[in-house]
Amino acid sequence: MTDSEIEITADLVHDLLQEQHPDLAGLAVREVAGGWGNQMWRLGDDLAVRMPRTEGAPDLLRKEARWLPVLAPRLPLPVPEPVRTGEPSARFPKPWTVMSWVPGEPLDRTAISRGDHAAAALASFLRALHVPAPDDAPISADRGDHPKKCTDGFDHFFHAVVPDALPRDVADAVRAVWDDACAAPEWEGPPLWVHGDLHPANVVVSDGTLAGVIDFGDMFAGDPAWDLAAAWVLLPAGAASPFFAAYAQADEGTIRRARGLAALKALFLLLMGQNGDRGLPGGKPAWGPAGRVAIDRVLENGPR
């Protein structure tokens, strides 16, 4: 999953800045824990350097560099914005980026305490994001389909965490939610802009509420249900109903698909938590508990 032949250090980041963006090289460089496809370093107080460490990460960085300047101006929450591009070189044979830093603590390391406020903030953000995408917008190779076309992935995650992480009665209830999503109508609207990867490590929290959304590498044009799953994956118990009331654009079929996709995402989080740090950059032990509480929220009475 990672390119272990390249050791990314603070000295390397500094040297690359000195070579390509010397006006930034005097800023302090500090490593940021976590990350997946990219290793991230704070640069001064307001910037971050993202260094790709997986095979597919450079393409995702290019996608962000192309489309975030289009999306960011209309979004009501802070998101990372491209500031500079680093070119491949003898020192580091991949492109890299300097982005604006979004202040806050990732949700997988903290909690939302102001649920109603966070529900309204997330609904406002997704209403602004979910507009028809242009014809040349990216599409996703591994997400974006109707849940019934993702059954193999659901089954893989399901069997990987049952019975170790989920008792049989809970597992059966999760399966019923998934089956209902698979029976829901297809998305019939135009392809909308979708973040595509809303989970607790990709949003930040400040003052008990949602304060920013990060990591747009998986953005695509398609079914908004893939983002609306965040009502259960991100928000605290009881917040799904006020979220959908504030979002006010989801029909019943979209909500059913979103709830099933929330179950899929929760199982993925559980699986990553079980894996701990085996092969995963920085380890993901906090994802397991996040997945388990997301399962509980999915099995609450839905917003319908």
C-alpha positions in Angstrom: 0.0 0.0 0.0 2.9 2.4 0.7 6.1 3.2 -1.1 8.6 2.2 1.6 11.6 3.0 -0.6 11.2 6.7 -0.1 11.8 8.1 3.4 9.9 11.4 3.8 11.6 13.5 6.4 11.5 17.1 7.5 14.9 17.7 5.9 13.6 16.3 2.6 10.6 18.6 2.7 12.7 21.6 3.6 15.2 20.8 0.8 12.4 20.4 -1.8 11.0 23.8 -0.7 14.4 25.3 -1.0 14.8 24.0 -4.5 11.4 24.8 -5.9 9.7 27.4 -3.6 12.5 29.1 -1.7 10.3 31.9 -0.4 8.5 29.2 1.7 11.7 27.4 2.9 12.1 29.5 6.0 8.8 28.4 7.5 8.9 25.7 10.2 8.2 22.2 9.1 6.4 19.8 11.5 5.0 16.3 10.8 1.3 15.7 11.1 0.4 12.2 12.4 -1.9 10.0 10.4 -2.7 10.4 6.7 -3.1 7.6 4.2 -2.1 8.2 0.7 -0.2 11.3 1.6 2.2 12.1 4.4 1.4 15.7 5.6 3.7 18.3 7.2 2.6 21.6 8.7 4.4 24.5 7.1 4.3 27.6 9.3 0.9 28.3 10.8 -1.2 28.5 7.7 0.1 25.9 5.2 0.6 22.2 4.8 2.8 20.1 2.5 1.3 16.9 1.2 3.8 14.3 0.1 2.3 11.2 -1.8 3.4 7.8 -0.4 1.0 5.5 -2.3 0.9 4.7 -6.0 -2.4 6.4 -6.7 -1.8 9.4 -4.5 -0.2 11.7 -7.2 -3.3 11.4 -9.4 -5.5 12.4 -6.4 -3.3 15.4 -5.7 -3.6 16.5 -9.3 -7.4 16.1 -9.1 -7.5 18.4 -6.0 -5.3 20.9 -7.7 -7.6 21.0 -10.7 -11.0 21.2 -9.0 -10.7 22.6 -5.5 -10.1 26.2 -6.9 -13.5 25.7 -8.7 -15.3 24.3 -5.7 -13.8 26.1 -2.7 -15.2 29.6 -3.2 -18.8 28.5 -2.9 -18.4 26.2 0.1 -19.4 27.5 3.5 -16.8 25.6 5.5 -13.0 25.8 5.2 -11.4 23.3 2.8 -7.8 22.9 1.7 -6.9 25.1 -1.2 -3.9 24.6 -3.5 -1.1 27.1 -3.0 1.9 25.7 -4.8 2.8 22.6 -6.8 6.0 20.7 -6.4 7.4 18.9 -9.4 9.0 15.5 -9.5 12.8 15.7 -9.1 15.9 13.6 -8.4 15.2 14.0 -4.7 11.5 13.0 -4.8 10.2 11.5 -8.1 6.5 12.4 -7.5 4.5 15.6 -7.6 3.6 17.2 -4.3 1.6 20.1 -3.1 1.4 23.0 -0.7 -2.1 23.5 0.5 -3.8 25.9 2.9 -4.1 24.4 6.5 -7.7 23.9 7.8 -7.6 24.5 11.6 -9.3 22.0 13.9 -9.0 18.5 15.3 -9.8 15.5 13.1 -13.1 13.9 14.3 -11.3 10.5 14.8 -9.4 12.2 17.6 -12.2 14.2 19.2 -16.0 14.4 19.3 -18.9 16.6 18.2 -20.7 18.0 21.3 -23.0 20.5 19.5 -24.9 18.0 17.4 -27.7 20.3 16.1 -25.1 22.9 15.0 -22.9 20.3 13.3 -26.0 18.9 11.5 -26.9 22.3 10.2 -23.3 23.0 9.2 -22.9 19.7 7.3 -26.3 20.2 5.6 -25.3 23.7 4.5 -21.9 22.4 3.2 -23.4 19.6 1.2 -26.2 21.7 -0.2 -23.5 24.0 -1.6 -21.3 21.1 -2.9 -24.1 19.0 -4.4 -24.7 20.9 -7.6 -24.6 19.5 -11.1 -21.0 18.8 -12.1 -19.6 19.7 -15.6 -19.1 17.1 -18.3 -15.4 16.9 -17.6 -15.7 16.3 -13.9 -14.0 13.2 -12.6 -15.9 10.0 -12.0 -15.0 7.3 -9.5 -13.6 3.9 -10.3 -14.4 2.3 -6.9 -17.4 4.3 -5.5 -20.4 6.1 -6.7 -22.5 3.2 -7.9 -25.9 2.1 -6.5 -25.5 0.0 -3.4 -26.7 -3.1 -5.2 -23.6 -2.9 -7.4 -21.4 -2.7 -4.3 -22.6 -5.9 -2.6 -19.2 -7.7 -3.0 -17.5 -4.9 -1.1 -20.2 -5.0 1.6 -19.9 -8.7 2.0 -16.2 -8.5 2.3 -16.3 -6.0 5.1 -19.3 -7.7 6.7 -17.7 -11.1 7.0 -14.4 -9.6 8.0 -15.9 -8.0 11.2 -18.6 -10.5 12.1 -18.6 -12.0 14.7 -15.5 -10.5 16.3 -16.7 -6.9 16.2 -20.5 -7.3 15.8 -22.9 -9.7 17.6 -25.2 -11.7 15.4 -28.4 -9.7 16.1 -26.6 -6.4 15.3 -25.1 -8.0 12.2 -28.5 -9.1 11.0 -29.9 -5.6 11.5 -27.0 -4.1 9.5 -27.6 -6.6 6.7 -31.3 -5.6 6.7 -30.4 -1.9 6.3 -28.1 -2.9 3.4 -30.7 -5.0 1.7 -33.2 -2.0 1.9 -30.6 0.3 0.3 -30.1 -2.2 -2.5 -33.8 -2.2 -3.1 -34.0 1.6 -3.2 -34.5 3.4 -6.5 -31.5 4.5 -8.5 -30.4 8.2 -8.6 -32.2 9.7 -11.5 -30.9 13.3 -11.2 -27.8 14.7 -13.0 -24.4 13.8 -11.7 -23.7 16.1 -8.7 -20.3 17.1 -7.2 -19.6 14.6 -4.4 -16.8 14.6 -1.8 -16.8 10.9 -1.9 -14.9 10.1 1.3 -16.6 11.7 4.3 -15.4 9.8 7.4 -14.1 10.9 10.8 -10.5 11.5 9.6 -11.6 13.8 6.8 -13.5 16.4 8.8 -12.2 18.7 11.5 -13.9 19.9 14.7 -13.5 23.1 16.7 -15.6 24.4 19.6 -17.6 21.1 19.5 -18.9 21.4 16.0 -17.9 20.8 12.4 -15.2 23.3 11.4 -13.8 22.1 8.0 -13.7 19.3 5.5 -10.4 18.0 4.1 -9.0 15.4 1.6 -11.0 15.8 -1.6 -8.8 13.3 -3.5 -11.8 11.0 -4.1 -14.2 13.7 -5.3 -16.4 12.7 -8.2 -19.6 13.4 -10.1 -22.5 11.1 -9.2 -25.1 10.1 -6.6 -25.1 12.4 -3.5 -26.1 9.5 -1.3 -22.4 8.7 -1.0 -22.0 12.0 1.0 -25.3 11.9 2.8 -24.2 8.7 4.5 -22.2 11.2 6.7 -25.4 11.9 8.6 -24.8 8.6 10.5 -21.0 8.2 10.1 -20.1 11.7 11.3 -22.9 13.2 13.3 -23.8 12.2 16.9 -26.8 10.2 17.8 -30.1 11.8 17.0 -28.6 14.3 14.5 -29.6 12.5 11.3 -33.2 13.8 11.4 -32.3 17.5 11.8 -29.5 17.1 9.2 -32.0 15.8 6.5 -34.5 18.5 7.5 -31.9 21.1 6.9 -30.5 19.5 3.7 -34.1 19.4 2.4 -33.0 17.9 -1.0 -33.1 14.2 -0.4 -36.0 12.0 -1.4 -36.8 8.8 0.4 -34.9 6.6 -2.0 -31.8 8.7 -1.6 -32.0 8.5 2.1 -32.4 4.7 2.0 -29.3 4.4 -0.2 -27.4 6.8 2.1 -28.3 4.8 5.1 -27.0 1.6 3.5 -23.8 3.3 2.4 -23.4 4.5 6.0 -23.5 0.9 7.1 -20.9 0.0 4.4 -18.6 2.8 5.6 -19.1 1.9 9.2 -18.0 -1.7 8.5 -15.0 -0.4 6.7 -14.0 1.7 9.7 -14.5 -1.3 12.0 -12.2 -3.4 9.7 -9.5 -0.7 9.7 -9.7 -0.5 13.4 -9.2 -4.3 13.7 -6.2 -4.0 11.4 -4.6 -1.5 13.7 -1.3 -0.3 12.2 -0.6 -3.4 10.1 0.3 -1.9 6.7 -1.6 1.3 7.3 0.3 4.6 7.4 0.1 5.9 11.0 -2.2 3.2 12.1 -6.0 3.5 12.4 -6.9 2.2 15.9 -9.4 5.0 16.5 -11.4 4.0 13.4 -12.8 0.9 15.1 -14.7 2.7 17.8 -15.8 5.3 15.3 -17.2 2.5 13.1 -19.0 0.9 16.0 -20.8 4.0 17.1 -21.7 4.7 13.5 -23.4 1.2 13.4 -25.4 2.2 16.4 -26.5 5.4 14.8 -27.4 3.6 11.5 -29.7 1.2 13.5 -31.5 4.1 15.3 -34.8 5.1 13.9 -34.0 6.7 10.6 -35.1 10.2 9.5 -38.1 8.9 7.5 
